[in-house]
Amino acid sequence: MKKKTPAFFCALVLILLADVIVSALMLYGYDETKCLIALIPAVIFAGMFVYAFTSHINNSIRQISKMNTHLENSVAEYMSFLPASVAVIDGDGNLLWYNQAFNEKIAFGNNVYGTNITDCVIIDLNAVRNDGFSICTVNDRIYHISSENFEENDQQLTIMYFQDETDYFDLKKIMDETHKTVLVITIDNYDDIMQNAKESDKAKTSVETEQLIENFMSETNGIVKKTSSNTFYAVIEDKHLNQIIDEKFKILDGARQIKINDRFSLTLSIGVGMGAKTLAESEKYARQCLDMALGRGGDQAVVKTDSGYRFFGGVSKGVEKKSRAKTRIIANTLQELIMSCDKVYIMGHRFGDLDSVGSAAGLAGAVKLLGKEVYIAVDIKKNLAVHLIDMVKEASGENFFISPSEAAENISDNDVLIVVDTHNKDFIESPELYHNAKNVVVIDHHRKTVNFIDDSVIFHHEPYASSASEMVTELIQYFRFDGDETLASFYADALLCGITLDTKNFVMRTGVRTFEAAAFLRKLGADTVTVKLMFSNSIDSYRRKTRIVASAKIHNSCAIAAADFKSDDIRIVAPQAADELLGITGVNASFVIYKTDDTINISARSMGALNVQVIMEKLGGGGHQTMAAAQLKGSSSQDAVKQLIQAIDEVQADST
């Protein structure tokens, strides 16, 4: 049977009381005296009921109040002795209340009531209030602060909870330091430099190299395994890798001390797969970094980071490969691709020079001999080789030079786009043409940059080559033309112009294959006088060039000049002035700054003692070790000089 509740009895009493009153009132019509006598007990009964009910309510309120007070005291006592530190601050950050743990761990036993919380803890109060959390360090302990805002008596208050997470961060530090990273180490051009070495020299070099790498690994707790004659795989913990990075991969300097035949210095390229979640992913990253290192000429270490790549070393020139097996394979593959397409489009970099236009023109001549329709996309208004374009137009009797917009509109899925003299997406003549092309081929000699064209069907990249024209000349030699047809002499002139420009009249970055390419072009009828005329300047251009040279100042063996004028030929005059500055005694590198529209341009040149590519990369540019450039948007010449000097000082400091 269910237990009756107090509400049930109250309802029953009220019903009985109502019945008594109704019965008494019914007697009123017969006898008023009896009615009053009957109402007296009802009134007394009602008063007793009201008194009892009121007393019950008051007792309940008193009991609840006592229980509430007891609970408040219990909570306060609990909060005071809570193991986690708790504090309450006002809108100004002053401490209004804190528990015992806060007093011991944060305030160190001092009475800090009324003082500002920032006197005890270095925190950003705005971040704590707005974000609801923060991190702080007190006495080598790391605390995670969570907070809640509330209002009391029209005053904004914040309660802060301090959770000690030192053990978590210590464990995370141990995990980060013991995280494993894969390194791939390779000897640059091992087969070429060992080809003519004596067996004793090969053995000596092999022993010295292995000892160098073993000594390098002995300072770590990692392992290293030789997988081929010129390749090593290493796995080390990040705490040792960070030390190696801080020392800027000093193994690269040690490798250069190893001589082959007492002539050639050994160089290493290293790919570091840092930041990967698994060893397999780290090995993949390491190979990507190694490809980047080799694409930039070798003799350097490349580390993959969250923001891109970090480069170390790279002070040596790329070693020329003697074998042409790769060139022959690329030429055969390229010819098959050309023969299977409908039309061929060729494009260089923005503000095309003699190498960009010359290599494009020479390749276009070869494609026409293969019987395919070919077009060269160039912006005539923004081009530094207009004379060469006019010469090819006149000699060929036809115009296959079209605007980039026209090429982008006409290219179809079965056409091929060949990009020459650049592999960087930011420097190509027409991004629209590139995005509309389904089949892309890249032919370039510049040291590899981060933003390279990564979706090409053929990526022919040789950083040791003097020019794109040299690479195109070698490819043409392996093309199979019908009958006895050969490339016309004016195409050979265009290719020789490109080689002459980038080698500074066969002085810079020239190897055996450079002269062999030039000899092949000469055999095709290339005229050196015609080529020389392409480099002639007017008397006004010569005066502007000498004006820039005369304004140069020397900073740490670097000649820096800023053109204080504008001219239509400034893009031609400025690089020529940079070349002239290299002839000054004691100058290892030259930089010419000039303005076009709202852009500051920097043309950099070097004789090889200083890597100008690394300097230009710090300013957002790139190029070669001896020839590079950069562009600064929305800057002034004075600011550009300051940024340039800072980049020069940083690179020279890193190399010491």
C-alpha positions in Angstrom: 0.0 0.0 0.0 1.3 3.4 -0.9 2.3 5.8 1.8 0.0 8.9 1.9 1.8 12.2 1.2 1.2 15.4 3.3 -0.6 16.9 0.3 -3.2 14.1 0.5 -4.0 14.8 4.2 -4.2 18.6 3.5 -6.7 18.0 0.8 -8.8 15.7 3.0 -8.9 18.2 5.9 -10.0 21.0 3.5 -12.8 18.9 2.2 -14.1 18.1 5.7 -13.8 21.8 6.7 -15.8 22.8 3.6 -18.4 20.2 4.5 -18.8 21.5 8.0 -19.2 25.1 6.8 -21.7 24.2 4.2 -23.8 22.2 6.7 -23.7 25.1 9.2 -24.9 27.6 6.5 -27.8 25.3 5.6 -29.2 25.7 9.2 -29.1 29.5 8.8 -32.7 29.5 7.3 -34.2 27.5 10.1 -32.3 28.8 13.2 -29.6 31.5 13.2 -28.5 30.6 16.7 -27.8 27.0 15.9 -26.0 28.1 12.7 -23.6 30.3 14.6 -23.1 27.5 17.2 -22.3 25.1 14.3 -19.8 27.6 12.6 -17.8 28.2 15.8 -16.1 24.7 15.7 -15.5 25.2 11.9 -13.8 28.5 12.5 -11.7 27.1 15.4 -10.8 24.1 13.2 -9.9 26.3 10.3 -7.6 28.5 12.5 -5.9 25.4 13.9 -5.4 24.2 10.4 -3.9 27.4 9.2 -1.6 27.6 12.2 -0.4 24.0 11.7 0.2 24.5 8.0 2.1 27.8 8.5 4.3 26.2 11.2 5.1 23.3 8.9 6.1 25.6 6.1 8.4 27.7 8.4 10.0 24.6 9.8 10.7 23.3 6.3 12.3 26.7 5.3 14.5 26.7 8.4 15.6 23.1 7.7 16.4 23.9 4.1 18.3 27.0 5.1 20.4 25.0 7.6 21.1 22.4 4.9 22.1 25.1 2.4 24.4 26.7 4.8 26.0 23.4 5.6 26.4 22.7 1.9 28.0 26.1 1.2 30.5 25.5 4.0 31.2 22.1 2.6 31.8 23.4 -0.9 34.0 26.3 0.4 36.0 23.8 2.5 36.3 21.5 -0.5 37.4 24.3 -2.9 39.9 25.5 -0.3 41.6 22.1 -0.1 41.2 21.1 -3.7 44.5 19.7 -5.1 44.2 21.9 -8.2 44.9 25.6 -7.8 41.8 27.9 -8.1 41.6 31.7 -7.9 39.0 34.3 -8.4 39.9 37.7 -9.9 37.9 40.9 -10.6 37.7 42.9 -13.8 41.1 44.5 -13.2 42.8 41.2 -12.5 43.0 41.6 -8.7 42.9 38.5 -6.6 39.7 38.3 -4.6 39.9 34.7 -3.4 42.2 31.7 -3.9 42.5 28.2 -2.4 45.3 26.7 -0.4 46.8 24.9 -3.5 47.1 28.3 -5.3 48.7 29.8 -2.2 51.3 27.1 -2.0 52.1 26.4 -5.7 51.5 29.8 -7.3 51.9 32.4 -4.6 54.6 30.4 -2.7 52.9 30.9 0.7 52.6 34.7 0.4 49.5 36.7 1.2 48.5 38.0 -2.3 44.9 39.0 -1.6 44.2 42.3 -3.5 47.3 42.1 -5.6 47.2 41.6 -9.4 47.3 38.1 -10.7 50.1 39.1 -13.1 52.4 39.6 -10.1 52.2 35.9 -9.5 51.8 34.5 -13.0 52.9 35.9 -16.4 49.7 35.5 -18.5 47.6 37.5 -21.0 44.4 38.3 -19.1 42.5 39.2 -22.3 43.3 35.8 -23.7 42.3 34.0 -20.5 38.9 35.8 -20.4 38.2 35.7 -24.2 39.6 32.3 -25.1 38.9 30.6 -21.8 42.3 29.0 -21.6 46.0 29.8 -21.6 49.4 28.2 -20.7 51.8 29.6 -18.1 55.0 28.5 -16.4 55.6 28.9 -12.7 58.8 27.7 -11.0 59.6 25.3 -13.9 56.1 23.9 -13.7 53.7 24.2 -16.7 50.1 24.9 -16.0 47.1 24.9 -18.3 44.7 27.6 -17.2 41.0 27.3 -17.9 38.5 30.0 -16.9 34.9 30.9 -16.5 33.4 34.4 -16.4 30.4 35.3 -14.2 28.8 38.4 -12.7 28.2 39.0 -8.9 26.7 42.2 -7.5 27.2 44.0 -10.9 30.9 43.1 -10.9 32.6 41.0 -13.5 34.5 38.1 -12.0 36.6 35.3 -13.4 37.3 32.0 -11.8 40.6 30.4 -13.0 41.6 26.8 -12.7 45.3 25.8 -12.9 45.9 22.3 -14.1 49.5 21.1 -13.7 50.5 19.5 -17.1 54.3 19.4 -16.5 54.4 15.6 -16.7 52.5 15.7 -20.0 54.8 18.3 -21.6 57.9 16.3 -20.3 56.5 13.2 -21.9 55.8 15.1 -25.1 59.3 16.5 -25.2 60.7 12.9 -24.8 58.5 11.7 -27.6 59.5 14.5 -29.9 63.2 14.1 -29.1 63.1 10.3 -29.7 61.0 10.6 -32.9 62.8 8.8 -35.7 63.8 10.5 -39.0 65.2 9.0 -42.2 68.2 10.6 -44.0 69.3 9.6 -47.5 72.9 10.5 -48.3 74.3 10.2 -51.8 77.7 11.1 -53.4 77.2 13.5 -56.2 78.0 12.2 -59.7 79.8 9.2 -58.2 80.0 7.3 -61.5 81.4 10.2 -63.5 84.1 11.3 -61.1 85.1 7.6 -60.5 85.2 6.7 -64.1 88.9 7.4 -64.7 90.1 6.9 -61.2 92.6 4.2 -60.3 91.3 1.3 -58.3 93.5 2.3 -55.4 92.0 5.8 -55.5 88.5 4.3 -55.7 89.2 2.2 -52.6 90.8 5.1 -50.7 87.9 7.4 -51.5 85.4 4.8 -50.5 87.1 4.2 -47.2 87.4 7.9 -46.4 83.8 8.5 -47.3 82.5 5.6 -45.1 84.7 6.8 -42.2 83.3 10.3 -42.6 79.7 9.1 -42.5 80.5 6.7 -39.6 82.1 9.6 -37.6 79.1 11.7 -38.5 76.7 9.0 -37.1 78.9 8.2 -34.0 77.7 11.4 -32.4 74.2 10.1 -32.5 72.5 6.8 -31.4 71.2 6.2 -34.9 72.1 3.6 -37.5 73.4 3.9 -41.1 73.4 1.4 -43.9 75.1 1.6 -47.2 72.7 0.5 -49.9 74.8 1.1 -53.0 78.2 2.4 -54.0 77.1 6.0 -53.6 74.0 5.9 -51.4 73.6 5.6 -47.6 70.4 5.4 -45.5 70.4 6.6 -41.9 67.8 6.7 -39.2 68.4 9.0 -36.2 66.4 10.6 -33.4 65.3 14.2 -33.8 67.2 15.4 -30.7 70.4 14.5 -32.6 69.1 15.8 -35.9 68.3 19.2 -34.4 71.9 19.4 -33.2 73.1 18.5 -36.8 70.9 21.2 -38.2 72.2 23.8 -35.6 75.7 22.9 -36.8 74.5 23.4 -40.5 75.5 19.8 -41.6 79.2 20.2 -41.1 79.6 16.8 -42.8 79.3 18.7 -46.1 82.5 20.6 -45.3 84.2 17.4 -44.4 83.2 15.7 -47.7 84.9 18.5 -49.7 88.2 17.7 -48.0 88.2 14.3 -49.7 90.0 14.5 -53.0 89.8 12.1 -55.9 92.9 11.9 -58.0 94.1 14.8 -55.9 92.0 17.0 -58.1 88.2 16.6 -57.7 86.5 17.3 -54.4 83.9 14.9 -53.2 80.5 16.4 -52.5 77.4 15.0 -50.8 73.7 15.6 -51.1 71.4 14.8 -48.2 67.7 14.5 -48.0 66.1 14.7 -44.6 62.5 13.5 -44.1 61.7 15.4 -41.0 58.2 15.8 -39.5 56.8 12.6 -40.9 54.4 10.4 -38.9 55.8 7.1 -39.9 59.2 5.8 -41.1 57.7 5.1 -44.5 56.5 8.7 -44.8 59.9 10.0 -43.6 61.7 8.0 -46.3 59.3 9.4 -48.9 60.0 13.0 -47.7 63.8 12.3 -47.6 63.8 11.2 -51.2 61.8 14.3 -52.2 64.4 16.5 -50.4 67.2 14.6 -52.0 65.7 15.3 -55.5 65.5 18.9 -54.5 69.1 18.9 -53.4 70.3 17.3 -56.6 68.1 19.6 -58.7 69.8 22.6 -57.1 73.3 21.3 -58.1 74.1 19.0 -55.1 76.6 19.6 -52.3 73.8 20.5 -49.9 71.3 19.2 -47.4 67.6 19.8 -47.7 65.2 19.5 -44.8 61.4 19.4 -45.3 59.5 21.6 -42.9 55.8 22.5 -42.4 56.4 25.8 -44.2 58.5 24.4 -47.1 62.1 23.5 -47.4 65.3 24.6 -45.6 68.6 24.5 -47.5 72.1 24.0 -46.1 75.4 24.2 -48.0 75.3 24.5 -51.8 78.6 26.4 -52.1 80.1 24.2 -54.8 79.3 24.3 -58.5 77.3 21.5 -60.1 79.5 18.8 -61.5 78.9 18.2 -65.2 77.7 14.7 -66.1 79.7 13.2 -69.0 77.1 10.6 -69.8 74.5 11.5 -72.3 72.3 8.4 -71.8 69.6 10.4 -70.0 69.6 13.1 -72.8 69.1 10.4 -75.4 66.2 8.8 -73.5 64.6 12.1 -72.9 65.0 13.0 -76.6 63.4 9.8 -77.8 60.5 10.1 -75.3 59.9 13.8 -76.3 59.9 13.0 -80.0 57.3 10.2 -79.5 55.2 12.6 -77.5 55.5 15.3 -80.2 54.6 12.8 -83.0 51.5 11.7 -81.2 50.0 15.2 -80.6 48.2 17.6 -82.8 50.1 20.8 -82.2 53.0 21.9 -80.1 53.1 25.1 -78.0 56.4 26.4 -76.6 56.6 29.0 -73.8 59.5 30.5 -71.8 59.6 32.8 -68.7 58.2 36.3 -68.3 60.4 39.0 -69.9 62.0 36.4 -72.1 65.7 36.8 -72.8 68.0 35.4 -75.6 68.2 32.0 -73.8 64.5 31.7 -73.3 63.5 32.9 -76.8 66.6 31.2 -78.5 65.9 27.8 -77.0 62.2 28.1 -77.9 63.0 29.1 -81.5 65.5 26.3 -81.9 63.1 23.7 -80.6 60.3 25.1 -82.8 62.6 24.6 -85.8 63.1 21.0 -84.9 59.4 20.4 -84.3 58.7 21.8 -87.8 61.2 19.4 -89.3 59.2 16.6 -87.6 56.2 17.8 -89.6 54.2 19.2 -86.7 52.4 22.5 -86.3 54.2 24.6 -83.7 53.7 28.0 -82.0 55.8 30.0 -79.5 53.9 32.0 -76.9 55.6 35.3 -76.2 54.6 38.7 -75.0 56.4 41.0 -77.6 55.8 44.1 -75.5 57.5 42.6 -72.4 60.5 40.8 -74.0 64.2 41.4 -74.0 64.9 39.5 -77.2 62.8 41.4 -79.7 65.8 41.6 -82.2 66.1 37.8 -82.1 62.4 37.4 -82.7 62.5 39.7 -85.7 65.5 37.9 -87.1 63.8 34.5 -86.9 60.6 35.9 -88.4 62.4 37.4 -91.3 64.7 34.3 -92.0 61.9 31.7 -91.7 59.4 33.7 -93.7 56.5 32.8 -91.4 55.3 33.9 -88.0 54.8 31.2 -85.4 55.2 33.7 -82.5 51.7 34.3 -81.0 50.4 36.0 -77.9 50.0 34.0 -74.7 46.3 34.8 -74.6 45.8 33.4 -78.1 47.8 30.3 -77.3 45.7 29.7 -74.1 42.5 30.1 -76.0 43.5 27.7 -78.8 45.3 24.9 -77.0 43.4 21.6 -76.8 43.7 18.3 -74.8 45.7 16.6 -77.5 48.3 19.4 -77.8 51.7 19.6 -76.0 53.0 22.6 -74.1 56.8 22.7 -73.7 58.2 25.1 -71.1 61.8 26.2 -71.6 64.3 28.1 -69.4 62.2 27.9 -66.3 60.5 25.3 -64.1 58.9 27.7 -61.6 55.1 28.3 -61.8 55.6 31.9 -60.7 57.9 32.8 -63.6 56.2 31.2 -66.6 55.0 33.5 -69.4 51.4 32.6 -69.1 49.8 30.8 -66.1 46.6 30.5 -68.1 48.3 28.6 -70.9 49.9 26.3 -68.4 46.6 25.5 -66.6 44.8 24.9 -70.0 47.5 22.4 -71.1 46.9 18.7 -70.5 50.4 17.6 -71.5 53.3 19.7 -70.2 57.1 19.2 -70.8 59.7 21.1 -68.8 63.3 21.8 -70.1 65.3 23.9 -67.7 68.8 24.4 -66.2 68.1 26.6 -63.2 68.6 25.3 -59.7 65.4 23.8 -58.5 63.0 25.9 -56.5 60.2 24.9 -54.2 57.3 26.0 -56.5 58.3 23.9 -59.4 56.0 22.4 -62.1 55.1 19.1 -60.5 52.6 17.7 -63.0 54.7 17.5 -66.2 54.9 14.3 -68.3 58.6 15.0 -69.0 60.7 17.0 -66.5 64.2 17.4 -68.1 66.1 19.4 -65.5 70.0 19.7 -65.6 71.3 22.3 -63.1 74.9 21.8 -64.3 74.0 22.8 -67.9 75.0 26.3 -69.0 71.7 27.2 -70.5 68.4 25.9 -71.8 69.7 26.4 -75.3 72.5 24.0 -74.6 70.0 21.4 -73.4 67.8 21.9 -76.5 70.8 21.6 -78.7 71.7 18.2 -77.2 68.1 17.0 -77.5 67.9 18.0 -81.2 71.0 15.9 -81.9 69.0 12.7 -81.0 65.9 13.6 -82.9 65.3 11.4 -85.9 64.4 13.6 -89.0 63.3 12.2 -92.3 66.0 12.1 -95.0 69.0 14.3 -94.7 67.1 17.4 -93.4 69.0 19.5 -90.8 68.1 22.5 -88.7 68.3 25.8 -90.6 71.3 28.0 -89.7 69.1 30.9 -88.3 67.7 28.4 -85.7 71.3 27.5 -84.9 72.1 31.2 -84.5 69.2 31.6 -82.0 70.5 28.7 -79.9 74.0 30.0 -79.9 72.7 33.4 -78.8 71.2 31.7 -75.7 74.4 29.8 -74.9 76.5 32.9 -75.3 74.2 35.0 -73.1 74.1 32.6 -70.1 77.8 31.7 -70.3 78.9 35.4 -70.6 80.8 34.6 -73.9 81.8 31.1 -72.7 83.3 32.3 -69.5 80.8 31.2 -66.8 79.4 27.7 -66.2 81.0 26.2 -69.3 81.8 22.5 -69.5 82.9 20.1 -72.2 79.3 19.6 -73.3 78.8 23.3 -73.6 81.6 23.6 -76.2 80.4 20.4 -77.9 76.9 21.9 -78.3 78.4 25.1 -79.7 80.5 23.1 -82.1 77.4 21.2 -83.3 75.6 24.6 -83.9 78.6 25.9 -85.7 78.5 22.8 -87.9 74.8 23.7 -88.7 75.9 27.1 -89.9 75.6 29.3 -86.8 77.4 32.6 -87.5 79.3 34.1 -84.6 79.2 37.6 -86.1 75.4 37.4 -86.3 75.3 36.3 -82.7 77.6 39.1 -81.6 75.3 41.7 -83.3 72.5 40.5 -81.1 74.4 41.9 -78.0 75.2 45.3 -79.5 73.9 48.4 -77.7 73.1 51.9 -78.8 75.3 54.7 -77.5 72.5 55.8 -75.2 72.2 52.4 -73.7 75.9 52.2 -73.1 75.8 55.6 -71.3 73.0 54.3 -69.0 75.0 51.2 -68.2 78.1 53.2 -67.3 75.9 55.5 -65.1 74.7 52.5 -63.1 78.3 51.1 -62.7 79.5 54.5 -61.5 76.9 54.6 -58.8 77.9 51.3 -57.2 79.0 50.9 -53.6 81.0 48.0 -52.1 79.6 46.1 -49.1 81.4 43.0 -47.9 83.0 42.3 -51.3 79.6 42.9 -53.0 79.0 45.7 -55.4 75.5 47.2 -55.0 74.2 49.8 -57.5 70.7 51.3 -57.8 69.5 52.8 -61.0 68.0 56.3 -60.3 66.3 56.5 -63.7 63.7 54.7 -65.9 64.2 53.7 -69.5 62.7 51.3 -72.0 65.8 49.2 -72.1 66.4 49.1 -68.3 65.8 45.3 -68.2 68.7 44.9 -70.6 71.0 47.6 -69.3 70.8 46.5 -65.6 72.0 42.9 -66.1 74.8 44.2 -68.3 75.8 46.6 -65.6 75.8 43.8 -63.1 78.2 41.8 -65.4 80.5 44.9 -65.7 80.7 45.2 -61.9 82.2 41.8 -61.6 85.3 43.1 -63.3 86.1 45.3 -60.3 89.0 43.9 -58.1 87.8 42.4 -54.9 84.1 42.1 -56.0 82.7 38.6 -55.5 79.1 39.4 -56.4 77.2 42.3 -57.9 73.6 43.5 -57.5 71.8 46.1 -59.6 68.5 47.4 -58.3 66.0 49.1 -60.7 62.3 49.9 -60.7 59.6 49.0 -63.3 56.1 50.2 -62.6 55.5 49.4 -58.9 58.1 46.6 -58.7 61.7 46.7 -57.5 63.9 44.4 -59.5 67.3 43.0 -58.4 69.7 41.5 -60.9 72.4 39.5 -59.2 75.7 38.2 -60.6 78.6 36.2 -59.2 81.9 34.7 -60.3 81.1 31.6 -58.1 82.7 32.7 -54.8 79.3 33.7 -53.4 76.1 31.9 -54.1 73.7 34.7 -55.3 70.8 32.3 -55.7 70.6 31.8 -51.9 70.7 35.5 -51.4 67.9 36.1 -53.9 65.8 33.3 -52.4 65.8 35.1 -49.1 64.1 38.0 -51.0 61.6 35.7 -52.7 63.6 35.2 -56.0 65.9 32.5 -57.3 68.1 31.5 -60.2 71.6 30.1 -60.4 74.6 30.1 -58.2 76.3 32.8 -60.4 73.2 34.4 -61.9 69.9 35.1 -60.1 67.2 37.7 -59.6 64.3 38.8 -57.3 61.3 41.1 -57.4 59.9 43.1 -54.5 56.4 44.4 -54.8 55.4 47.8 -53.3 58.9 48.6 -52.0 61.2 51.5 -52.5 64.8 51.4 -53.8 66.1 52.4 -50.3 64.2 49.6 -48.6 65.4 47.2 -51.2 69.0 48.1 -50.5 68.5 47.5 -46.8 66.8 44.1 -47.4 69.5 43.1 -49.8 72.3 44.1 -47.4 70.6 42.1 -44.6 70.3 39.0 -46.9 74.0 39.3 -47.9 75.1 39.5 -44.2 72.9 36.5 -43.3 74.2 34.3 -46.1 77.8 35.3 -45.4 77.3 34.6 -41.7 75.9 31.2 -42.4 78.8 30.3 -44.6 81.4 31.1 -42.0 
